[in-house]
Amino acid sequence: MRPTPNAAASRIALILGLAAVMALGLAACGQAGSPGPSANADALKVVATTTVLADMVQQVGGPDVAVTSMVPKGGVVETFDPSPRDIAAVSAADLIVMNGLGLDDWLQPVIDSAKPDVPVVRLGENLPGVDYVSGEGGEGTNPHLWLDVRYAQTYAARIADALGAADPAKAARFKTGGEAYAARLAALDTEIHQKVATIPEANRKLVSFHEAFPYFAKAYGLSIVGSVVQVPGQDPSAGEVAALIEAIKRSGAEAVFAEAGFNPDLSKAIADEAGVKVETNLYNDSLGDAPVDTYEGLIRWDAEKIVAALGGQG
């Protein structure tokens, strides 16, 4: 379970001194908070909460940014607990990139303790033109906007603006990078629409591991039947499992989709009981190994897995 705000704040206070010491070591070793191999010596130091957001920053900023992702590849952002190394990276950052909408709120106490004056951009909050969806259990707002590629284009524009504000001398370069990335994403959005359109209309039903795919479903013409869990780390009750199995049977859904990084056993058991297929390897807020090592690769991977499981053509 995620620590309570008070517990998290106490832990951060206890390790902040260690983080300051580590910051010196990291700088000397060329790790968190310092330019990567492809970055310029004067690159803007950016800390993003997830590998997906870090990739977006890298695509927009190119060699003019050195990006660190706090949650590692394969990590779970909802339950992440920052380490001294993460706090050291924040203390050295020129810009923090978060999603917001409750997904990565655990970072705010770190910022408050390590570098309260650092610029912070919350990519998912107050975006123009977004049709927000209710969060898990009907509370708050679902934060997984980037799985609709149109909204990812808006993220790219906001990233370019934030990079330009943090380093005005390179603002024109960041604007150009953002526009080029958004153009690629527009083409990707068209590609995903075309792939999903090959699924027989009666099969366009999605059963996900958790409530991460409502924006994807809404964008590409799928309906959500249900989710195995409401929140990662919280197992469903026997009654909730039984209700989901019944919903799958009643809807005629063809498959249950689990996610990389989570134990697939419950998803497999539900799929077996409902008499449908299971696909255990979707991605949403963490990148993986190639070809899922970029946001664009993640979207293509998920679309191909969903299309194949639901009877479409790749």
N, C-alpha and C positions, 0 to 999 in steps of 0.2 A: 504493500500500500504506500501511497505517497505520504511523506511526512506532513503533519499539520503545519500551518504557517508559523506558529510559535516555535515548534521543534526545528523547522528548517532554518529560521532566523538564528536560533541559538547555535545550531551547528555551523552556520556560516560565520558567526562571530568567533567561534572557537578556532576555526581553521584559517581565518583571514590573515593572521600573522604568518602562518606557514605558506600561504599563497604568495605573500609578498616576497618571501625568500625564494620560492620557486620561480617567480617571475624573472629574477636575475639569472637563474640557471637556464630557464627556457630561452631567454634572449641570447645567452652565450651559445646554446646548442642549436639555435636556428629553428625552434619548434613553435609552439603556440604563440601567436601574437607577432611573429616576425615573418618577413616575406618568404614565400615558398620558392621552389626552383624556377618557376615560370614567371615570377613577379619581378617588377622593377625594384631597385634598391629603395626608392622613395614611395613604394606602393602604400595605398591606404590600408590600414589594418582593420579588418572587419570580422566580427564574431557573429555567426548565425546560430540559431538554436538547433537546426536540423540539417542533415546532409542535402535534403531537397532544396532548402532555402539557400544553403551555401553554394550549391551548383548554380542556382539562378543568379546569385551575386557574381559568381565567377564568369558566367556567360555574358553578363552585361558589362562588367568591369575589365575583363581580360587581364593583361599583365599589370594594369594599374591598381589592382587590388590583391591583397594577400588574405585569404579567407580561412577562418577556423570554424568548424562545426562543433558545437558543444556535445550534442548527442551523437555518439559514434554510429557508423554504418551498422545497421541491424538493431540499434537501440530503440527503446520505446519512449517517445517524447512525453507521453502523459504521466509516466511514473519515474522520470529521470531525476536523479539526485546529484547535483553538481559536486565536483571534487575540487581539491585545492588547485589542480592544474587549470580547471575551467575558470575559477575565480581569478587566477593569474592572467589568463587570456583576456578576461573582461577588463582587468585593471590596465592592460596595455592597449586596449582597442580604441580606434578612432570613431567607430560606428558599430552599433548593435542592431542586428536585423532579427526580429521576432515575427511570428505569425499573429499572436494576439488571440482574442476571442476565447481565452481560457486555456488554450492548448499548452502554452509554455509560460504560464504565470509564475512558475517557480523561479524564473530568472530575475524577476523584479527585486527580491531581497538581495540577490547577488549584486545587481547594479547599485542598489542603494548603499551597500556596504563597501564595494570595491571601487566604484567610479560613478558617483551620482550625477556628475555633469556630462557624461558621455551622451552624444546624440543617439536616440533610439527611434527606429521606425517599426511600426506594427502593421505588417503588410495587409492583413485581412480585415482591419477595422475601418469602418466608415468609408468603404469603397463606393464610388458612384456607380450606379447601374447594376448593383448586385441584388439579387433576390435571395435574401438570407433565409436559411432553414433552421428550425428549432434544434437545439442540441440534444444530447443523450437524455432519455427520459422526459423530453419536452422542456428541459430547463436550459436557459441561456441560448446560445447560438452555436450551431455546428460549425467548427472551425476549418473543415477540410476543403476550403474553396478552390485550392490549386488543382484539384482533380477535375474541374471544369477548365479546359485549356483556355477558354476566353477570359476567365478570371486570372489565370496565370499571366496572360498578356498584360493585364492591369497591374499585377505584381511587378512585372518587368519595368513598366513605366515608373512606378513608385520607387523601385530600387534605383533607377537611373537618377531620379530627382534627389534621393537621399545621398547618393554618392557625390553628386554635384554640389549639394549643400555642404557636405563634409570636406570637399576638396574643390573649391570653385575654379582653380586654375585648370582643372581637367573636366569641367562640367560639360563642355561641348563633346569631348570624347565619350563621356558616359552617356550622353543623350544619343549619340550615334550608335553606341553599343546596345542601348535599350531598344532602339527602333529596329535594329537588325535582328535582335533576339525575338522581339514581338512579331516580326514578319515571319520568322521560322515557326513560331508557335501558331500563327494564323493558318499556315499551311498544314501543320500537325492537326489542328482542330478539324479541318476539312477531311484529312485522312482518316481520323477516328470516326467521324460521321459516316464515311463511306464504308468502313469496316463493319460498324454496328448495324448498318442498314441491311447487311446480308443475313442477319439473324431472322428467322421466321417470326412474324409479328407475335404469334401466340407464345413464343419462347422467350420474349424479352422481359424476363423476370429475374431479379437478383436477390440472392440470399447471401449476405456478407457476414464476416466474422464479427465486426463491430460496426457502429454507425459512422463509417468513414466515407461512404460512397453516395450519399444523396445528391450531391452536386454533379457527380459523374452521371448518375442515373438520369437526373432531370435534363442534363445537357444533351444526352445521346439517346433519349427515348426508351429508357428502361424503367420498369416499376420495381420498387423495393417491397419484397415479401416480408422480410424480417432480418434480424441479426442474431448470431449465436450468443453474444454478450452485449450488454449495453455499454460497458466501460471496460477497457483492458484491465486485467487484474482482479475483476470481480466476477466470480462464477455465477451463472444463472441458477435459479431454483429448479427443482424437479418439475414444478408446474409450468415454469417458463419454457423449459425444454420441450415438454409435452405440447404446449401451445404452438411452439414453432414447428414441430414435426407435423402437427395437424394443418397449420397454415401452408406448409410446403405441399402436402398432399392435396389440399383443397385448391390451391392456386395452379397446380400443374407445373410448378417450377422444375427446371431440368437439372439443377446443380446447386451445391453449397460451395461458397468460396471462402477459404481460409486465407490467412496472411502469413507471409514470411516473418519469422521472428517470434511466432506464437506456436505453442503446442497444438498440433492439428487433431489430436485424438478426439476431442469433443465434437469438432466439426465432422470428422469421419463417422463417428457414432450416430450423429443426427442424420447425416446423409444416408447411412445404411438403413436406419430405421424408417426413413421416408422413402427409401427405394430410388434414390437419385445419385448422380455422380458427385464427386468432390474434387475441387481444384484447390490445392493447398498452398499456392505460391503467388498470391497477389501482393503488391506493394502499395503503400500510400504515403507515409511521412518519412520513410527512410530509404535511401538508395541501397543497392547491393553490388554484387560483382557484375562485370560486363555480361550482357548488354544493358543491365539495369543500373548503370553507374552514372547516369545523368537523368535529369527530370524528363527529358524527351524520351529517353530509353524506357523509363518507368511507365510512362503513359502508353507507349506502344506495346510494351510487354503485357500490361493489364488488359488492354483492349484485345490483344491477340488471344490471351487465355480465356477471356470472357466470351469472345466470339466463337472460339473453337468449342467450348463447353456447352454453349447454347445452340449449336447447330448451324452457325454461320460459316462463311468462307473467309479465310485469311487474306 
